[in-house]
Amino acid sequence: MKNVILSIIIILLFPITLFAQGAGNLRGTIIDSENGEAVFGATIVVRSEKKFAKTDFDGKYDLSLPPGSYEVEYQMYGYAPQKRTINIIAGKTQSMNVTFGAQTLETVEVKDRAINNTEASMLALQRKSATVSDGISQEAIKKSPDSSAGDVVRRVTGITLIGGKYVFVRGLGERYSNTLLNDSIIPSTEPDKRVVPLDIFPAGLIKNIRVIKTFQPEDIGEFSGGLVKIETQEYPDQFQMSLSLGVGRNMNTTGKEFKTFNGGDFLGRANPDMQMPKIISGLPNEVVYEPGNRFGGLPATLTNITPVFFNGQWTPKTETGSYDKNFSFSIGNTFKITESGQRLGVLVGITRSEEYRFREEKSRRYNPSNPVNSQVKETTQLNKVQEQDADIYNKETNFGSNVNLAYEFTKGQSIHFKNLYTINSDTNVRQSSGVNYIDNFQFLADTNTFTSRSLLNSTFGGDHAIQLGTMARPHKLDWNLSFSEATRDEPNLTQQVWRRSDPPSSPTQAYLRLGNNPDGSRFFSVSKDQVKQINVKYEIPFEQWNGLKSSLKVGGLAMDRYKDFRFREFGVKYNSAIGNNIADYWPAPGELTYNASEFLVTRDNPSGKKTFSERQIEPNAYDAMQKLQASFAQFDLPLMPKLRFVGGVRFEDSYQKVKTFRLRDSSSIANLDYGCGDTNNEDVRVALVNSNICRQDNNGVGEIRTKDRLPSANFVYEVHKDMNLRLGYTQTITRPDLRELSPFGFTPYFGADRIFGNPNLNRTYIHNYDLRWEYYLTQLDYIGVGVFYKQMSDPIEMIGRPVAGSISAQFTYTNAQQAYIRGIEFDYRKEFLDRFRFETNFFFIKSRVDVLPWSTYALAKMGLLDSNNRAFTYDPTNLSRALQGQSDFVYNLKFDWFITQKKNQTIGVYYNYFGNRIYAVGANGTPDAIERGVGLTDIVYSYKHDERLDLKAAAKNIMDTRFKVYQRSELTGQDELFLSYRMGVTFTVAATYKFN
């Protein structure tokens, strides 16, 4: 592979010799003013030179001419011909864009192949779109301080970002959005999330991001909040090579003490010594790696020598916090093979970045008590069950590469091959101190975690014009085959825990090893998610009754998805009293306490001082699959000259199945392959459980088969040429994620919350209503106001489960009764006095979800429901509340000051604010944990020295905002701390140089 990429780069470095050095070029784009789409097959004629060219699918044309002045004719059946006078200069490229059907024609300089990588072109695309949509262009991305798609997309109207990576569109959680990469469905690298984390996409590889907010039949039907479409950079029209270098300093981290360990390599992949030893992984899944007894097992002498094969590092190394670093390089070219139109386009790009972050994190957890009545919330008070103060050190490595090829073998017939491979890894050290108020001890806990997430996407497709008549508009055939694989590897997660009494017997009382799980434990987990897809769309143009241009688009999609997850845990058992050895006391490192010699069998210790074994008590694996077949029919039909209808229907047939089990039971007859039959009927399910036909967890099997018809009707009324009024009604769905159907739970560190799946989930059905007014003041200035309303049946929500005697809260997923969400959006962009540009967008949202019927909840609380009834196992604090993660108010502001008249120097201020939102749903009587609304402020200085050199300096999070989550104690009226941390101020500088 390295040799192939090197060969491509060498080829690209050769100068183009296919054109005479004395000639010049005429290039441009032709679009249709009625719908904003590119015009394919238009003819460009220079009669004096007896030369002509035709436009491709992008409306692009390219014509080589000798120096001189020419009259150029633009012709296309159905449009009035146009003429231009062009001056060609030797060795130069003259750009001329033409709009067919417009009264006033414009000339716009085009510097890249794509017509949608600038702010003006993205706004034009939004204006002519059939749906309510917003986006951000490559041009805007370059101006911003953002380093990943996650940072970029939070600038879009109606978007909030959770954890820097998970998109909430219009207040709906990440599960109500979906992500397409180059029009292909891609899997998630996160085992506990159905949405793709956007921080895995480096900003340097992105061409643009569009967020589609209303459904049209040609798009997948599984979204309600938004469909995030990410498009990677394509090949340029001419030779292009650029190099970017950047460095950053985080004031919390750089130059200060930083703790880390050797987890991954240069690209972010796990080091070989972090992986599970072959002595274990080479055995069949059914073999539990534990010492034998009368019921079976392995020889104790074998298991006890196994620790010598593991990575022996327990204690992180201490070093000086490094500077952030980033690098990107891209090279591309288009080779014109023949004058008849054959050409080959190539683009190769790589990017890599490192970020070092330290933060101090405070967290608290509570149990409720109520001296009056548990049903009277106003008298509820919070009793602390645990507290932790943690120092967290994280090194993030992000690597991305893309190789894109396109070949146009004749006008209107082209194929492309797009490839993206990206790796995102975290090397995380968490050192915490706290108190367990249930068992009354103070603790110290160290957790070392390395996580590597990779995504591979390859898409092979084609665009074809099918000319059925000499004078008719051509039919269009678009198709693609894609393969995607997301992998998440978390090897050798190590934990150590020490304890002493609370309060301590003396100020000098030592911390002693906890002596049981999770102290001395090692965790290994890996998930792999594959998606194979074929997608076909065929567009048939026609003219409606008034002769207006219309089209019918039909097509289909077939997708196969397979996901598997494996998790293995290894622990230590002490064979003698803890405290007899100096290695049992803090700060003795794990390298001493869990040294391989501690497990060896000797004459004095026939069982060894410690016993090494695997824990397989709970399910630790699942296999999942989904098959989806879809077909659609969609009309783009002007009902009258100013009123356009785009709509139709999509049919989706989906089958999902998840099987959760213990690896030791892989071949056991007890590992059943069926669930509880009619799980929609709770009485039937309870009867099956009581009859021992099914277990409470549905035998670990989640299975859903749905067939859905999804109508869509979008109307666009052109009030006048610069103003649109949009109205839409659509129906969409959201299916449970494969992981959400698995009754598997895991805690990533001591005292963390546990989240379990639910195999009895159903899909959510959503009715969407949209109204939006848009006014396009100029190519760059815009104002828009929209309202929307959504009604959801069976929304999937996370709620609490009853738990006692543990400092870790437990949550699971369930289908709530119903939910409603309504909101208002506003977007404004305007340039003033040719020196200032102001952009702002904000939205107000109100939502309500009815979790459980009050009658069902009351019966469960009174013990009148069967203990196997699902409602009996739920314990939500609030039966009605706002959607989790939804802010009532979100605000974005961008202010640019052009320092020079040439606008080559700019100072920009970026501000993003989100209002209060539910961070964690309340359970067992504790109130919801509320994340307090905060604003983030960034300042960017950019300087364009010339056409080749760009410089950028940025200050991120200049106010060093504190993120704070709290729970309210109703009895005292006090806000009790749930979580708090700061990320620090970051300063960056970067330079980009173009060699072409």
N, C-alpha and C positions, 0 to 999 in steps of 0.2 A: 504494500500500500504506500509506504514511504517513497519507493522508487516511482510509482505512478504519479504521485503528487509532485515530486521533483521534476519529472518529465514535463508535466503540464506547465509548471512555472517557467521552465527553460523555454518552452515553445512560446509562452506568452511574452517573454522578454524580447523575442525577436521583433524588430520593427516591421510594420506592415509594408510590404513591397508590392502588394497587388495593385496599388494605385500609382499612377505617374506623379512624380514629385511636383510637376508644374500645374497639376489640376487642383481644383477646389471641390468642395462638397456642398450639396444642398440637402438639408434634412428637416424633418418636421413631423407634425401630427395633425391629422384631420379628425374632427369630432362632429357629431350630430347635435345641433343646438336643442332639439326636442327632448332628447333623453340623456344627453351628456356622454353617450357611448362612442367608442372609436368607430370610424367608418372603414370597413374592410373593402378592398377591391377598387378603391378610387384610383383614377389614372392621372398621373402628372406628366404633362407633355411639354417639351421644349422643341418647337417645330424647326427653329433655325439650325439646331444641331441634330435633328432627327433622332432624338433620344426621349425615352419615356420610362416611367417607373410606376409601380402599383403599391398601394398601402397594404400592410399586413394586418393581423388580428388586433394589434395595438393601435391601428390607425397610423403606423409609422411608414415613412418612405425615405429613401436614400438615393441620391442621384449625383454622379460624378460629372463635372463640367469643366471645360477650359476657362481660364480667366476671361472676364468680360461681363457685359450687361445683357440680360435675357428677359424676354417675356415668357412667363411660365403659366400654363393653363391647368386648372384643376377641374376634373370632370367626373361625374358619377350619375348613373341613371336615377332619376327621381329627385335630383337636386339641380338648382341653377348653376351653370358653370361659372367659374371665377378666374380672374387673371391677376398676376402679380408681376412687378418688375423687380428683378433680383440682380445684385452686383456680386460676382464671384471673384474672390481673390485667391491667388495661387497658394496652396498649402493651408488654406483656412476653411472653416466650416461655417456656412451661413444657415441659420435656423429660420424656418418660416412655418408657423402653425396656421391652420385655416379652420374656420367653423362653418360648416354647411348649414344653410337654413336661417342664419342670423342676419339681421339688418346691418349691424355694425360689426366689422371684422377686426380681429386683433392680431398682432404679431407678438409672440412670446418666445423668448429664448429657451431652448430645451437643451439640457446638459446631460441627461441620463435617459436610459431607455424607457423607464417606467414613467407614466404620466401621473402617478399618485404618490410621489415621495416628497412633495413639497407641501407647505401649509396651504397654499392657494389651491393646489390640485386636490388635496384632501377635502377642503371645504366645497369645491366643485363636485366632488364625488358624493359628498353628503347631500348636497343640494338636489342632485338628480337621482338619488337613491329611492327605491320603492318603499323602503322601510325607515323607521326611526332609528338613526344610528349616529354615533360620534366616533372620532378617531384622533390619532396623533401621528404625525408624519416623521420620516427619517430626518428631515430638516429640523423639526422641533426637538427631536431626540438629541441631535447633536448640540443644540443650544443649551439643553438642560443639564443639570449636574448628575443625572441618573446613570446608573451602571448596569441595571438589569431591566427586563420587561416589567417586573413588579413595581419598581420605582416609577417607570414611565407611565403605566396605565392609571396610577392614582391621580394623574392630572386631568383625566377625562371626566366630563360631566356625569354625575350620578354614581361615581365609583368610590368605594372605600376599600382599603387594603388592610387585611388582618395579618399581623406577624410579618409584614414586609413581603408577603408572597401570595396570599390567598385573596382572590377578588370577590368582593360583595358588590353586585350591580343592583342599584335601586333598593338597597337595604336588604336584599335577599342573600342568604348565606351562600358560601362557596358551592354548596351542593346544587344550587339552583342556576348555576352558570356552567358553561362548557367551553372548551378550548379547541380550536382547529389550528393546525400548523400547515400552511400551504394547502388549505382546503382538505386536510386529512385529519381524521380523528386520531388523537394520540392518548396513550395511557398516562397514568399518574405515577410519579416516583415515590409517592407517599402511601404507605400501606393503610393509614387511617383516614385518608382523604380521597374523595372522588374527583376533586378538581386538580388540575396540573399546577404545581407551584411555579409562579412566573419568574422567581428569582433564578431559575435554572437557565433562562435564556439571556445571554449577554446582550446588552443594548447595541454593541457594535455590529452584530449580525442581523439586526432587524431593519427591514425596509419600512414597514408601517404596522400599526395596530389599529384595528377597527372593532368597535363594540356594537354589535347589532342588538337592538333592544326590542324589536318586534319580529315575529316569526313570519317567514315566507316559505312556501312548500319545498323549494329546492334545498333549504337548509335542514339540518337534523332537527327533529321535533323535541329533543330532550333538553329544553332550557326554558326558563321563564324570565329570570333577571336579565341575562344577556348572553350572547354568543361572542366570545373573544376570538377574533381572527388575527393570527400572527402570520405575517408574510416576511420571509427572509429576503435578503438582497439578491437581485438578479444580476446577470452579466450586463456590462455597459455597452453603449454603441461603439465606442472606440477604446483604444488601449488606456488602461487606468491602473495605477498602482499607488497605494497609500500605506503609510506607517504611522501608528499612534503610540505614544509613550506617556505614562502618567505616574504620579507619585502622590501619596496622601499621608496626612498625620492626624491621628485621632488623639484628642487631648486627654482622654481617659487611659490610653494604652501606650502610645508610641513613646519610647524612651524610659518606660517604667517597668517594674517587675512583671513578667509574663510567664505563665506556666503552660507547658504543652508536652507532647510526647510524639514519638515517631509512628504515626498511624498510616499516612498515605504517601504516595510518590508525587512526582512533580505535577502530574496531571490531575491528581485527586483520587486515584484508585488505591484500594487497600494494599498495604505491603503484604508480601507472602507470609511473613511470620505472624501476621495478625489473624490469619485464617485458622479454622479448626484443624487440629493435627490429623494426618491421614490415618493414624491408628484408630481414630474414632469415625471420621467421615467415610472411611473405606468399608465399614461394616454395614450390613443391611439396616434399613430403617427400623425394623422390628426389634433390633437388639438395643436395649437400654444399657448405657454404659455405667453400670453400677456393680459393686462387688456381689458375688453370689451368696445365696442362702439355700435352704432346702427347696425353695420354689424355682431355683434357677439363678442365672446371672453369670457374670464373668469371674475369673479367678481374682482374688483380692490382690495378689502379688502383681497382676497385670494393671489393674485400675490404679493402684497406688504408685506405680512408677510413671503414670501418664502425665502428671504435672510437669515433668522435665521437658515434654514436647511442646508445651505452650509458651507463648511469649511471656518472658519473665518480668516485664516492666509493670510495676504497680504504682510507682511514685513518679509523677511528672517531673520533667527537668525544668529548672528555673533559668530564664534568660531575659534579655532586654526586649521589650515590645518593639517589633519592627515597624517600619513604614509600610503603608499600603502601596501596592504596585500593580500596574496594569499595562498590558501590551496588546496591540492588535495589528494585523497585517492583512491586506487584501490585494489581489491582483486579478485583472480580468481583461478580456478583449473580445472583439467580434471579428471574425475572419470572413470576408466576402469571397465565396468560392467562385461564383460565376455572375455575370451581369444579369442573368435571368432571375436571380433572387436567392440562390442557395447561399446560406451562411451558417457559420458555427459560432456560438457564443459560449464563453467559458468564464467562470468566476471561482476563485479559490480564496478562502478567508480563514484566518485563525485568530483567536483571542484568548488571553489568559489574564487572570487577576488574582490578587491575594489581599484579604482584609483581616486585620487583627483587631479584636474587640474585647475589652474587659468591662464588666459591669458588676455592681453590687446590687443584689436582689434580696428583697425582704418579702416573705410570704407567711400568711397565717391561715389557719383553718379552724372552724367552729362547729359546735353542736348547739342546738337550741334547747332552751328550757323555758317553761311557762308556768309561773306559780299560780295563775288564775285558771286558764283553760287553753288547751292546745289549739282550739278553733278560733281563739281571739288573738289575732296577729299583733294587735297593738300592745299586748303585754308580753311579747316574746323578747327574751334577752339571749345574747350570744355568750357561750362559754368556750373558751379557747381549748382546742384539743391538741394542737401542735403549732409550733412556730419555727421558722427557719430563716437564718441570715446566710446568704450564699455569695461567695466570690466565684464568678463565672468567667473563664478565659476561653475565647473561641477564635480559631483560625479558619477562615473560609477561603477555599480555593475554587475558582470557577474557570473552566476551560471549555472552549467551544470551537468547532470547525465546521465549515460547509464547503461543499464542492458542487457547483451547479453547472450543468451542461444543457445546451439547447441547440437543436439543429432544424433549420427551415429548409426543406429540400425543394420547395417551390412556394410561390405566394399562396398563402392560405392553408398550407400543409406543414405543420411543425410538431416536433416532439421535444420533451424536456425530461431531464433527470436531475432531481434536487435531493441533496443529501445533507443532513445535519446530525452532528454527533456532539453532545455536550455533557460535561461532568461537573457536578457541584458537590463539594465535600465540606464537612465540618469536623475539625479536631477540637473536641470540647472537654475542658476540665472544670468540674463543679466541686467546690469544697465548701461545705456548709456546717453550721453549728445551730443547734436548736434544742427544743424541749418537747418531749412526748408527755402530754398531760394526762393521758389515759393510764399509762403504766408508770408514770412519775419517774422519768429519767431524762437527763440531759444527754445529748448525743453529738458526735462529730461524724460526718459522712463525706467520703470522697468517691466521686464517680468519674471515670474516664470513658469517653464515648467517641468513637470515630464512625462517621456515617458518610458513605459515598453514594451519590445518586447519579445515574447516567441515563441518557435518553438518545436513542438512535432512531432516526426517521429517514426513510428513503421513499421517494415518490417518483414514479415513472408515469408520464402522461402525454397527452397530445391534444392539439387544437386543430380542427379540420373544417374547411369551408367546402360545402357540397353544392355546386352550381347546377341547378336543375333546369335553368332557362337562361338564355343569353342576356335578357333584360331584367330578370327578377333578382331580388336580393337573395344571397346564398343562405342555405341552411347551415347551422353550426353544430358540430359535434365536439364535445369536451369529454375526456375520459381520463381516469388516473387509477393506477394500481399503487398501493402503498403498504409498507411494512414498518411498524414501529415497535420498539421494545424499550420498556422502562425497567430499570433494575435499581433496587435499593439494597445495599450491602452494609450491615452494621455488625462487624466482627469484634469479638473479644471486648465487650462492654464489661468493665470491671468495677466492683463496688467494695468498699470497706466501711465498716461502721464501728464506732467505739461508744461506750456509754458509761455514765456514772449517775448516782442517785440525785434526785431533785427534791429538796435542795441538797447539795453535797454535804457530806458529814464534816468536811473542813474545806477551807479555800484551796488547799493543796491536794485534795482528793484526786487521784489519777483516773483517767479514762481507761476502761478495760474493754477488750474486744466483746462485741455483741454476742458472738459465738454461735449464731444461727443465721439463717437466710434473712437478708441478702449479704451479710458480711462474708467476704472471701469468695463471692460468686462471680462467675463469668457467663455472659450471655452472647449468643450468636444468633443473628436473624438475617434472613435474606428473602426478598420478594422479587418476583419476575412477572412482568405484565406485558403480554404480546397482543398486538392488534394487526390483523390482516384485513385489507379493505379493497373493494373495487367500486368505483363510482362512475356513472355514465349520465350525461345530460345531452339532450338533443333539442335544439331550438328551431322552430319553424316560423319564419316571418310571413305575415299576411297583412292585407289592408282591410280595415273595418268598413262599415257602411258609408262613412264619409270620406274614405280614402286615407285615413290616418294610419300611420305605421303601427302595427301590432305584432304580437308574437305569442306562440304557444310553446312552452318548454315542458318536456317530459323527461323522465329519467328514473334511475333507481340506484340503490346502494345495497351491497351485501358486506357484512362485517362479521368476522370471527375474532373473539377475544378470549384469551386464556391467561389465568393468573394463578400463581401458586405462592404460598408463604410457608416458611419453615423457621421455627424458633427452638433453640435448645439452650438449656440452662444447666450449669455445673456448679456444685457447691462443696462445702467442706463441713465435716463433722468432727468435733473434738472427742478424742477417746480418753481424756483425763480432764480434771477440773481446770477451768480457765483461771489464770492468775498465778499458776505455778512457774510460769516462764516469763522472763523479761520481754520476750517477743509478743506477749499478750497485751502489753500496755502501750498506749499512745505516748510518744510518736514513733514507736518501732514500725518500720516500713513493711509493706506487704512482701517485699523481696526477702525479708527475714522471716516473717510470720508464716508465709506460705511457700517457703523454700522447698524444693523437691525432696530434700533429705527429711523433712518433717513427716513425709508420707511413707517412708521406707520401712519395711518390716525388719526388725532386729530381734536379737534374743531377749533384750530387755523390754522391747515393745513389739510383741508378736502380731499386733494389729496395726502397728504404726502409731505415732503420736496423733495423727489426723487421718481421716478416711476421705478419699476423693470419690465422688459419685455424681451421677446425673439425676436431675429432678424431672420427672414426667408425671405430675399429679393431675394437672389440668390440660385441656387441649392445647397443642402447640403447633398445629399445622392446619392449613386448609387448601383445597383445590377448588378453583372457581372457573366458570366459563360463561360466555354470553354469545348468542347468535342473534343477529339482527338483519332483517330483510326489509327494505323500504322501497316504495315507489311513489311518484308524485306526478301531478299535472298542474301547471301554473300558467295563467294568462297574464300578459302585460297588454292591457287594452285601454286606449283612450276612449272614454265614453262620449266625450265631446272635446273640442280643441284644448280646453284648459283643465279638464277633469280626467285623471288617469286612475285606472283600477289595476291593481296587481294582487292576484290571489288565486286560490285553488284549494287543493286538498292533498294531504300526504297520508299515506298508509304505512304504519310500522308494525311489524310482527317481531316480537322480542321474546327470547327464552333465556332465563338466567338460572344458574344452579351453583350453589356453594356447599361444599361438604367439609365440615370441621371435625378434626379427630386428633387423637394422640398418635405420634409416630409409632409408638410401641404397638398400637392397634391397627397398623396399616393393613395387615392381612387377616385380622381377627373377624370371626363371624359376628361379633358384637358391634363391629363398625358398620352400622346399617346404612343403606343407600336410599332410604325413603324417609319422608317426613310424616306429618300428621294428617295427611289427606286434605280435607276441606278446612284449611286454617282460617278462612273468612267467617266460619261459623264457630264462635267461641265455645258454645255448649258441646258441639261435636268434638272439638279439640280436647276439651277437658275430660270428656268421657274416654277418649283414646289414651290420654295420659294416665287416668285412673285405672285403666284396664291393662297398663304396662305394655301397651302396643307401641307407645311413643314416650320418650322422655320429655321433661319440661322444656329442654332446649331444642325440641323438634328433631331429636336424634342427630343434632348438629347439621341438619340439612335445611338450607334455605332455597326455595324453588319458586319462580314466578314465570308465568306465561301470559303475555298480554298482546292483544291486537287492537290497535288504536287508529281511528280516523281523525285526522287533525286538520280542521278547516282554517283558512286564513283569508282575510279580506282587508286590504290596505287601499285607501283612497288618497290621492294627492291632487289638491286643487291649486292651480297656479293663479293666485289672486292678481298678480301681474308678473312681469318677467323676473323680478328679483324677490318675489314673495311666494311662499308656499303655505298651505294649510293641510295638515295630515290628520287622517282619522283611520284607526285600525281596530279590528277585533280578531283575535286569534285564540286558538286552543293549543296548549302544549302540555307536556308531561315531564315528570322527573322520576326516574327509577331509583330504587335503592342501590347504593354502591355495593360491589361484590363484598367488600370488607364489612359493610354494615349488616350483611346477612349472616356473618359468622359470629357465633357466641364466644368469641375469643377476647381475653383481656390481658393487659400487660401494664406494669408500672415502670417507667424509665429510670427512676431514682428513688431513694428511700423517702417515703412519705408522699409521693406523687399520687395524683388522682388516677383512677382506673376506669377505662371506658370499654364496655362490652357491646358486641353486635347483637342483633336480634333476627333470628331466621324467619320470623313471622311477619316481616314488613310487607306492605303493599306499595304500589306506585302511586304517585301524587298526580292528580289531574288539575289543570290550571286554566282559568278563563282570564284573558288579558284584554284590557281596553286602553287605547292610547289616543291622545289628541295633542297636536303640536303645531304652533305657528312659528314660521321661520322667515327672517328678513335678511337677505344678503345685500349689505350696503355696498360693498366693493368686492374685489377678489379676495381680500383678506379680512374685511370687516363684516361682522355678523351679529345678529341678535335673535335669540330663540327662546320661546316659552312653551312648556309642555306640561300636561297633566296625565296621570295614569291611575289605573285601578286594577287590582288583581284579586281574584277569588280562588282559593285553593281548597280542594277536598283531599283528605288524608295526608296533610303535610307531614313530612318526616322531621321529628324534633328530638333533641337529646334531653332526657329527663333523669332525675335522681332515682336511685334504688335504696331501699332500706339497708343500713349497715350499722353494726354495733361492734364495739371493742376494737376499732381500727382507726388509725389516724389518717387513712386514705379514703377519700370519698369515692363513691362508685356511681357511674352513669351508664345509661343504655339508650338506644334509639327506639322510638315508637311512632306509630301513626297517630297524630292528633286528630281531633274531629274536623276542624276547618281553620282557615286563616284568611285574613283580609289585609291588604296593603294598598295604600293610596298615597300619592305624592305629587309635588310640583317641582319642575326643573326650570332653571333659568341659565342662559349662556349669553355672554356679551363679549365682543372683541372689537376694538377700535383703535385706530392710530390717530394721534393728535399732533398738529403743528409740525409734522414730518420729522419729529425728534423723539416722540414718546409713543409707546404702545401699551395699552391696558387690556388685559383679558381677565375675565372672572366667570366662574360658574358655581352655582350652588343648588341644593335641593332640600326640600322639606318632605319628610316622610312620616306617616303614622301607620302602625301595623298592630294587629291583634291576632293571637293564636289561641284557640280554645283547645287545651291539651286533653282533658278528660271530662266526660259528663259528671256533673256534681253528684248525681244519684249513684253512679258507679263507684266514684271515689268514696262516698259516704258508706256504701254497703261494704266496701273493702275495709274501711277503718273500723266498722262495727263487727267485723269478722263474719259477715253474712254471705260472703262469696267463698266459693271453693278455693282452697289454698293454691291450687294449680291454675286458677284463673290468672291471666296475664295482668289484669288490673291490680291483683293482690300484690304483685311484685313491684309495682310502681309507687313512688312516694314523692311526687312533685310538690313543691311548696305552693306554687300558684297554679290554679286551674286555667287562668287566662292571663296573658302577659304579651309583651312585645316580642317580635322575633329575635332570636339570639343573634348578636353581632350587628343589629341594625341601629344606626344613629338617626335621631330625628332630624339632624341638620348636618350637612357637609358642605364645605366651602373651599374653593380653590381660587387663588389670585396670582396673577403674573403681571409684573410691571417692567417694561424695558425702556431704558434711556439710551438713545443713540448718541454717543458722545461726539462723533464726527458727522459732518454732512454726508459723507460717503457711506455712512452706516457700517463701517468696518470695525468700529469699536462699540461695544454694548455692555451696559451693566443691567443685569436682570435680577429682580427679586421674586422669589417663588414662595408662596404660602399655602399650606394645606391644613385645614382644620376639620376635625370630625367631632360631633357631639357625643354626649353620654350614650353608652350602649351596654347591653348585657354581655359580660365577658364569660360568665359561667352560670348555668341555670341552677337556681336554688333547689335543694333536696332535703328531705327529712325535716322540714320546718325551717331550715335556714333560708334567709332571703336570697334573692338573686345577687350575684356579684356584679357590680356596675363599674365599668371602666370609665373614668372621668374624661370628658372631652378635652382634647389638647390641640394645639397648633404647632406645626413645624415650619421653620423659616430657613430658606436657603438663599444665598446670594452668589451670582455668577458673573464673572467678567470674561468677555470673549473678544478676541482681537484677530481679525483676518488681515494678515500682513500683505498677502497678494493671493493670486489664484492657487498657490501651492501650499502656503504655510498658514495654519490656524493655531491659535493659542487659546487656552481656556483655564481660568482659575476659579475655584468655587469654595465657599464656606457653607457647610451643611449643618443643619440643626443648630444655628448660631445661638439660640436661647437655651441650649442644653435642657430641653424639655423633660420633665419628669413624667413618666407613665405611671398612673396610679389606679388601682382597682380596690374597691371597698365594698363592705356589706354593712347595712344599717341595722343596729340594735334598736328595735322598736320601743322597748321599755325605757331605755335611757335616751333615745334620740341621737345617739352618737354613731358616726361613721367609723366602723372598725376596719383596719387595714387587711386587705386580702393579698395584694401583690403590689410591689413598687420597685422601680428601677429607672436609671438614666442610661442613655447610650453615648453621651459625650459629643462634643463639637468636633467636626472633621474638616480639615483643610486639604484641598487637592489642587494640583496643577497638571495640565496635560498639553501635549503638542501633537498636531497631525500634519504630516507632510505628504503632498501628492507629487509623485515623480513624473506624471504625464504632462 
